[in-house]
Amino acid sequence: MAALATSWLLWGAAAEAQVTAEPSAIVFPDPAKFARGLYTEGELGAVAFFGPAGRDVAPGFAVGTRVGYDLFRWLAVQAHFLGSTHSVRGDSPQAGQLLQTYQAIAEGKLTIRFGQTSLFAEGGAGLERLSTNVLYTLMLERYRIGFTAGGGGLDYHSLSRHFSVGVRGDYFWLREISGSQDLMVTTYLRYTF
């Protein structure tokens, strides 16, 4: 039995490896395999006012979210919600008072992809509301309708097919506050289902 097992092992063919090079530690994901469809984003940043409201309202901290859907790899529709906190500046009796702004905007988004990186432009229309009437006492309005005249940013997709991070800036024209504007600059984390 031992002689038979030994002869069988000796007559076996030598094993040959098929490895021709060391495996690369860098993995390049295929952008075609990135998840698309329904997505959510959480964002942090700042909002600054310009025009008549900019004289009286200091820049403030902002927190927001977006919910959207990729119709194509280059086109998406999204709903954007953002809240920010500001203080009134100057030497008026209202100086130092806090106010919050709440924005709700319906947007369209165009995207150009370069591997894991993409550039995008977005725009839409929305509504912004103040938590206080302090701007009304400064001869400005409490409710305002606006139009996102321009916005865009840079997105970097991680090696996960679901996650990406980015930075964006959006310009919001405030029609009912004496032609004031605000500028939002945020960073975000995106998850695509």
BALOBA-1460 file (C-alpha; in Angstrom, 3 decimals):
// residues 193
<rec num="1" residu="m" x="0.000" y="0.000" z="0.000"/>
<rec num="2" residu="a" x="2.857" y="2.343" z="0.919"/>
<rec num="3" residu="a" x="4.711" y="1.487" z="-2.298"/>
<rec num="4" residu="l" x="1.589" y="2.159" z="-4.361"/>
<rec num="5" residu="a" x="0.994" y="5.572" z="-2.691"/>
<rec num="6" residu="t" x="4.671" y="6.537" z="-3.153"/>
<rec num="7" residu="s" x="4.674" y="5.621" z="-6.838"/>
<rec num="8" residu="w" x="1.433" y="7.532" z="-7.380"/>
<rec num="9" residu="l" x="2.901" y="10.716" z="-5.767"/>
<rec num="10" residu="l" x="6.145" y="10.444" z="-7.762"/>
<rec num="11" residu="w" x="4.405" y="10.102" z="-11.146"/>
<rec num="12" residu="g" x="2.202" y="13.181" z="-10.585"/>
<rec num="13" residu="a" x="2.842" y="16.257" z="-12.740"/>
<rec num="14" residu="a" x="4.599" y="19.241" z="-11.185"/>
<rec num="15" residu="a" x="2.311" y="22.133" z="-10.221"/>
<rec num="16" residu="e" x="2.675" y="25.344" z="-12.253"/>
<rec num="17" residu="a" x="1.606" y="28.791" z="-11.027"/>
<rec num="18" residu="q" x="-0.346" y="31.080" z="-13.342"/>
<rec num="19" residu="v" x="0.691" y="34.335" z="-11.589"/>
<rec num="20" residu="t" x="2.654" y="36.556" z="-13.976"/>
<rec num="21" residu="a" x="2.894" y="39.713" z="-11.837"/>
<rec num="22" residu="e" x="2.287" y="40.941" z="-8.299"/>
<rec num="23" residu="p" x="-1.303" y="42.109" z="-7.682"/>
<rec num="24" residu="s" x="-1.736" y="45.896" z="-7.576"/>
<rec num="25" residu="a" x="-2.713" y="47.425" z="-4.228"/>
<rec num="26" residu="i" x="-4.609" y="50.235" z="-6.030"/>
<rec num="27" residu="v" x="-8.150" y="49.421" z="-7.112"/>
<rec num="28" residu="f" x="-9.698" y="51.561" z="-9.846"/>
<rec num="29" residu="p" x="-13.485" y="51.282" z="-9.683"/>
<rec num="30" residu="d" x="-15.522" y="51.199" z="-12.844"/>
<rec num="31" residu="p" x="-17.774" y="54.315" z="-12.815"/>
<rec num="32" residu="a" x="-20.384" y="52.355" z="-14.781"/>
<rec num="33" residu="k" x="-20.875" y="50.195" z="-11.662"/>
<rec num="34" residu="f" x="-21.524" y="53.132" z="-9.299"/>
<rec num="35" residu="a" x="-24.997" y="52.996" z="-7.802"/>
<rec num="36" residu="r" x="-27.540" y="55.368" z="-9.305"/>
<rec num="37" residu="g" x="-31.171" y="56.141" z="-8.769"/>
<rec num="38" residu="l" x="-32.521" y="57.343" z="-5.413"/>
<rec num="39" residu="y" x="-29.968" y="59.228" z="-3.278"/>
<rec num="40" residu="t" x="-29.726" y="61.358" z="-0.147"/>
<rec num="41" residu="e" x="-27.151" y="63.939" z="0.902"/>
<rec num="42" residu="g" x="-26.343" y="65.546" z="4.228"/>
<rec num="43" residu="e" x="-24.491" y="68.875" z="4.149"/>
<rec num="44" residu="l" x="-22.769" y="71.345" z="6.488"/>
<rec num="45" residu="g" x="-21.541" y="74.806" z="5.634"/>
<rec num="46" residu="a" x="-22.273" y="78.511" z="5.724"/>
<rec num="47" residu="v" x="-24.732" y="81.015" z="4.272"/>
<rec num="48" residu="a" x="-23.871" y="84.685" z="3.693"/>
<rec num="49" residu="f" x="-26.283" y="87.438" z="2.578"/>
<rec num="50" residu="f" x="-25.473" y="90.132" z="0.005"/>
<rec num="51" residu="g" x="-27.339" y="93.251" z="-1.041"/>
<rec num="52" residu="p" x="-29.586" y="95.150" z="1.412"/>
<rec num="53" residu="a" x="-29.941" y="92.128" z="3.740"/>
<rec num="54" residu="g" x="-26.145" y="91.677" z="3.789"/>
<rec num="55" residu="r" x="-25.699" y="94.964" z="5.652"/>
<rec num="56" residu="d" x="-27.871" y="93.759" z="8.542"/>
<rec num="57" residu="v" x="-27.409" y="89.952" z="8.654"/>
<rec num="58" residu="a" x="-24.088" y="88.291" z="9.509"/>
<rec num="59" residu="p" x="-22.995" y="85.041" z="7.796"/>
<rec num="60" residu="g" x="-24.246" y="81.945" z="9.583"/>
<rec num="61" residu="f" x="-23.830" y="78.194" z="10.041"/>
<rec num="62" residu="a" x="-25.973" y="75.966" z="7.785"/>
<rec num="63" residu="v" x="-27.207" y="72.357" z="7.893"/>
<rec num="64" residu="g" x="-29.085" y="70.810" z="4.996"/>
<rec num="65" residu="t" x="-30.222" y="67.714" z="3.165"/>
<rec num="66" residu="r" x="-31.057" y="66.754" z="-0.391"/>
<rec num="67" residu="v" x="-33.190" y="63.917" z="-1.701"/>
<rec num="68" residu="g" x="-32.923" y="63.178" z="-5.388"/>
<rec num="69" residu="y" x="-33.179" y="60.712" z="-8.207"/>
<rec num="70" residu="d" x="-30.723" y="60.126" z="-11.069"/>
<rec num="71" residu="l" x="-32.788" y="60.002" z="-14.256"/>
<rec num="72" residu="f" x="-29.596" y="59.394" z="-16.258"/>
<rec num="73" residu="r" x="-25.909" y="59.385" z="-15.323"/>
<rec num="74" residu="w" x="-25.787" y="63.058" z="-16.341"/>
<rec num="75" residu="l" x="-29.229" y="64.332" z="-15.189"/>
<rec num="76" residu="a" x="-30.945" y="64.279" z="-11.785"/>
<rec num="77" residu="v" x="-33.878" y="65.975" z="-10.062"/>
<rec num="78" residu="q" x="-33.684" y="66.788" z="-6.362"/>
<rec num="79" residu="a" x="-35.374" y="68.521" z="-3.435"/>
<rec num="80" residu="h" x="-33.098" y="70.631" z="-1.233"/>
<rec num="81" residu="f" x="-33.826" y="71.679" z="2.366"/>
<rec num="82" residu="l" x="-31.436" y="73.962" z="4.269"/>
<rec num="83" residu="g" x="-31.553" y="75.783" z="7.582"/>
<rec num="84" residu="s" x="-29.101" y="78.416" z="8.809"/>
<rec num="85" residu="t" x="-28.632" y="80.582" z="11.908"/>
<rec num="86" residu="h" x="-27.549" y="84.241" z="11.697"/>
<rec num="87" residu="s" x="-27.227" y="87.246" z="13.951"/>
<rec num="88" residu="v" x="-28.255" y="90.823" z="13.218"/>
<rec num="89" residu="r" x="-25.317" y="93.193" z="13.100"/>
<rec num="90" residu="g" x="-24.978" y="96.945" z="13.332"/>
<rec num="91" residu="d" x="-25.949" y="99.399" z="16.036"/>
<rec num="92" residu="s" x="-29.721" y="99.197" z="15.676"/>
<rec num="93" residu="p" x="-31.889" y="98.021" z="18.601"/>
<rec num="94" residu="q" x="-32.122" y="94.606" z="16.851"/>
<rec num="95" residu="a" x="-28.325" y="94.120" z="16.842"/>
<rec num="96" residu="g" x="-27.272" y="90.785" z="18.311"/>
<rec num="97" residu="q" x="-30.641" y="89.108" z="17.825"/>
<rec num="98" residu="l" x="-30.590" y="85.648" z="16.244"/>
<rec num="99" residu="l" x="-32.659" y="84.604" z="13.275"/>
<rec num="100" residu="q" x="-32.929" y="81.374" z="11.354"/>
<rec num="101" residu="t" x="-33.622" y="80.898" z="7.671"/>
<rec num="102" residu="y" x="-35.315" y="77.827" z="6.196"/>
<rec num="103" residu="q" x="-35.021" y="77.082" z="2.488"/>
<rec num="104" residu="a" x="-36.896" y="74.550" z="0.342"/>
<rec num="105" residu="i" x="-35.810" y="74.355" z="-3.302"/>
<rec num="106" residu="a" x="-36.733" y="72.066" z="-6.231"/>
<rec num="107" residu="e" x="-33.673" y="71.620" z="-8.459"/>
<rec num="108" residu="g" x="-32.325" y="70.016" z="-11.584"/>
<rec num="109" residu="k" x="-28.703" y="68.812" z="-11.717"/>
<rec num="110" residu="l" x="-26.370" y="68.223" z="-14.699"/>
<rec num="111" residu="t" x="-23.216" y="66.128" z="-14.134"/>
<rec num="112" residu="i" x="-20.029" y="65.478" z="-16.121"/>
<rec num="113" residu="r" x="-17.966" y="62.506" z="-14.867"/>
<rec num="114" residu="f" x="-14.203" y="61.986" z="-15.038"/>
<rec num="115" residu="g" x="-13.645" y="58.546" z="-13.469"/>
<rec num="116" residu="q" x="-14.235" y="58.913" z="-9.721"/>
<rec num="117" residu="t" x="-14.510" y="62.719" z="-9.951"/>
<rec num="118" residu="s" x="-17.426" y="64.669" z="-11.354"/>
<rec num="119" residu="l" x="-18.345" y="68.310" z="-11.893"/>
<rec num="120" residu="f" x="-21.959" y="69.395" z="-11.650"/>
<rec num="121" residu="a" x="-24.204" y="72.408" z="-12.150"/>
<rec num="122" residu="e" x="-27.620" y="72.760" z="-10.546"/>
<rec num="123" residu="g" x="-30.455" y="75.255" z="-10.436"/>
<rec num="124" residu="g" x="-34.089" y="75.623" z="-9.504"/>
<rec num="125" residu="a" x="-36.715" y="77.662" z="-7.689"/>
<rec num="126" residu="g" x="-37.708" y="77.702" z="-4.066"/>
<rec num="127" residu="l" x="-38.992" y="79.450" z="-1.000"/>
<rec num="128" residu="e" x="-37.134" y="80.832" z="2.015"/>
<rec num="129" residu="r" x="-38.689" y="81.761" z="5.365"/>
<rec num="130" residu="l" x="-37.302" y="83.625" z="8.359"/>
<rec num="131" residu="s" x="-37.952" y="82.504" z="11.925"/>
<rec num="132" residu="t" x="-38.450" y="86.081" z="13.111"/>
<rec num="133" residu="n" x="-39.753" y="89.408" z="11.865"/>
<rec num="134" residu="v" x="-36.539" y="91.252" z="12.760"/>
<rec num="135" residu="l" x="-35.840" y="92.015" z="9.077"/>
<rec num="136" residu="y" x="-39.368" y="93.387" z="8.717"/>
<rec num="137" residu="t" x="-38.534" y="95.953" z="11.409"/>
<rec num="138" residu="l" x="-35.453" y="96.821" z="9.347"/>
<rec num="139" residu="m" x="-37.786" y="97.463" z="6.347"/>
<rec num="140" residu="l" x="-37.208" y="93.994" z="4.849"/>
<rec num="141" residu="e" x="-39.737" y="91.180" z="4.371"/>
<rec num="142" residu="r" x="-40.405" y="88.048" z="6.415"/>
<rec num="143" residu="y" x="-41.334" y="85.621" z="3.584"/>
<rec num="144" residu="r" x="-39.431" y="85.489" z="0.364"/>
<rec num="145" residu="i" x="-39.538" y="83.647" z="-2.903"/>
<rec num="146" residu="g" x="-36.251" y="83.034" z="-4.627"/>
<rec num="147" residu="f" x="-34.557" y="81.493" z="-7.586"/>
<rec num="148" residu="t" x="-31.297" y="79.565" z="-7.500"/>
<rec num="149" residu="a" x="-29.636" y="81.433" z="-10.323"/>
<rec num="150" residu="g" x="-26.547" y="79.258" z="-10.279"/>
<rec num="151" residu="g" x="-24.851" y="76.536" z="-8.367"/>
<rec num="152" residu="g" x="-22.329" y="73.830" z="-8.822"/>
<rec num="153" residu="g" x="-19.592" y="71.817" z="-7.272"/>
<rec num="154" residu="l" x="-17.127" y="68.960" z="-7.287"/>
<rec num="155" residu="d" x="-17.922" y="65.377" z="-6.266"/>
<rec num="156" residu="y" x="-15.463" y="62.566" z="-5.465"/>
<rec num="157" residu="h" x="-16.778" y="59.001" z="-5.470"/>
<rec num="158" residu="s" x="-15.199" y="56.594" z="-2.965"/>
<rec num="159" residu="l" x="-14.232" y="53.006" z="-3.740"/>
<rec num="160" residu="s" x="-17.647" y="51.995" z="-2.377"/>
<rec num="161" residu="r" x="-20.304" y="51.985" z="-5.086"/>
<rec num="162" residu="h" x="-22.721" y="53.890" z="-2.807"/>
<rec num="163" residu="f" x="-20.760" y="56.774" z="-1.159"/>
<rec num="164" residu="s" x="-19.341" y="60.038" z="-2.434"/>
<rec num="165" residu="v" x="-18.257" y="63.344" z="-0.864"/>
<rec num="166" residu="g" x="-18.104" y="66.810" z="-2.309"/>
<rec num="167" residu="v" x="-18.217" y="70.566" z="-2.029"/>
<rec num="168" residu="r" x="-20.792" y="72.876" z="-3.582"/>
<rec num="169" residu="g" x="-21.787" y="76.511" z="-3.801"/>
<rec num="170" residu="d" x="-25.255" y="77.850" z="-4.601"/>
<rec num="171" residu="y" x="-26.510" y="81.370" z="-5.236"/>
<rec num="172" residu="f" x="-30.071" y="82.237" z="-4.145"/>
<rec num="173" residu="w" x="-31.718" y="85.440" z="-5.422"/>
<rec num="174" residu="l" x="-34.274" y="86.794" z="-2.925"/>
<rec num="175" residu="r" x="-36.890" y="88.573" z="-4.991"/>
<rec num="176" residu="e" x="-38.956" y="89.863" z="-2.077"/>
<rec num="177" residu="i" x="-36.125" y="91.186" z="0.096"/>
<rec num="178" residu="s" x="-35.247" y="94.264" z="-1.913"/>
<rec num="179" residu="g" x="-33.285" y="92.193" z="-4.414"/>
<rec num="180" residu="s" x="-30.941" y="90.656" z="-1.834"/>
<rec num="181" residu="q" x="-29.050" y="87.439" z="-2.466"/>
<rec num="182" residu="d" x="-27.485" y="84.714" z="-0.380"/>
<rec num="183" residu="l" x="-24.574" y="82.431" z="-1.120"/>
<rec num="184" residu="m" x="-24.425" y="78.897" z="0.321"/>
<rec num="185" residu="v" x="-21.141" y="76.997" z="0.510"/>
<rec num="186" residu="t" x="-21.348" y="73.454" z="1.904"/>
<rec num="187" residu="t" x="-19.581" y="70.118" z="2.035"/>
<rec num="188" residu="y" x="-21.675" y="66.981" z="1.796"/>
<rec num="189" residu="l" x="-21.786" y="63.205" z="2.080"/>
<rec num="190" residu="r" x="-23.941" y="61.403" z="-0.486"/>
<rec num="191" residu="y" x="-25.411" y="57.910" z="-0.277"/>
<rec num="192" residu="t" x="-26.978" y="56.361" z="-3.381"/>
<rec num="193" residu="f" x="-29.288" y="53.401" z="-2.804"/>
